[in-house]
Amino acid sequence: MKATELRKITAEELHKQMMDLLREQFNLRMQRGSGQLSKPSQMKSVRRDIARIKTVMAELTVKS
């Protein structure tokens, strides 16, 4: 997901996506802890998606 795509989404939808990604990050951490994580690169992509959403949300608060 790109930042340009995220800027077109409403704040409520951004918040919902953030919660989904945080849940996914938690599940990936649990899989890593139990040795069941098949794609370690997925942790990196989820972490970066969370950072992108936080950046766009910060931009929205500054504009308001």
N, C-alpha and C positions, 0 to 999 in steps of 0.2 A: 504494500500500500504506500502510495506516494503522498508527500505533503500537499501537493496541489489538489489531489483528490480529497484529502482531509479538510482542506479549507472550504470546500463546497458543502460540507455536512454541518448540520445544526449542532449546537452545544450539547443538547440532550443525547443525540446519537453518538457524539464523541465520548460522552461520559459512559454510555452503554458499552461502546467498543472497548473503552479502557478497562471496565470491569471484566469483560470477557477475556481480554488479554491477561489481566492479572490472575484470573482463575487458571488460564492455560499455563501461565508461568509457574504457578504453584504446583499444578499437576506435573509439569515437566521436572520440577525440582524433586518431587516425590519419586518419579520414575528414575531419575539419576541416582537418588539415594538408595533405591532398591536394586539398581543395576539393570533396569529394564529399558533405559533410554536408547532407542535405535538410531536417532539422528541428533547428535550433539549440536550440530549447527542450528537446529531449530531454536535452541535457547537464545542464541545470539540474535536471530531474526525477531523473535518475540520481544526481547529487550529493546531492540532498536525501534520496533513499532510503537512500544509504550513511550519511548522518548519522543518520537515524532508527534504522537497525540498530545503529550504534555506541552510540547513546544507550540502547537497550534492553539491549544486551550489558553496558554499564556498570551498569545497574540490576540486572542479574542477578548481577554480581560483588559488588555491595554487599550484596545480600540474603543471599548465601552466607556 
